Each structure stands twice: as C-alpha cells, then as structure tokens.
Amino acid sequence: MGMTDFPYWASWFTWFMFINTALTLIGWFIIVWNVISYSNVFLVWFYMWIYGFAIFGQIAFVQAFFEYSKYSGIVGSIIYFGCNLLVITVQSDSASAILKIIMSLFPQVAMNEISVVFGALEGNGSGL
C-alpha cells in the first residue's frame, strides 16, 4: 500500500501503548486500592507498564517468524507460558547469579523476580 516501515510500526506501538496504559491503570487502581499500603504508587504503576511493553516486544519478536497470525498466536502463547516455567530454574537456592541474569532477559522471569522483592518490601512495611 506504499507505507514505509516506520509509520506501520509507530502505529502499532501507539495503539499498544494506549491499550497497555488503559489495562495497566485498571490493574493499578485495583492493586493500590486493595493491596498496596507502603509503596510509591507511581513506581507500582511504572513496574506494571514496563512489563506490558516487554511482553509487546516479545510478541513482536515471535510474530516476525510466522506468515500467518493463527500460527503466531498459538506458538506465541506456548512460548509465553513456557517462559513462565523458566522461573523454576531461578527459584532454587543453588541458582547462580549468572543464570539469574541470563534468565531475567525473559520478561516473565524478570517480573517474577521483581515481584518477590516487591512482596517482601511491602510485607515488612518499607515498600518500594
């Protein structure tokens, strides 16, 4: 249709930014209203918002390998939930720091590791 790459990807990025921001605000409001007592509410929202963009990057990366969106959606879902299983490798006490750093390149693992620290800080009353 004559469109270059930049406007195409900028439109998708802008669309996802609005969707991510709306969903993050809804989730953030529920969490701040019911759960968070000690943490900076902006940091909680930013933490959720950045995770959404990390997942967008993962989705864009996976879909680039497929011609049909049906297969991209199926494989992307399997990869998403499969990456959640990688959390098991970093939860043990015997996991090395290098392994944790490498596995934290996956957004699901990084989100879990941050959530553990965030929960501990919120639980002892100091917050983020």
Summary of the structure (lengths in Angstrom):
residues: 128
radius of gyration: 17.3
end to end distance: 48.0
largest distance: 57.0
contacts: 316
relative contact order: 0.11
helix: 77%
strand: 0%
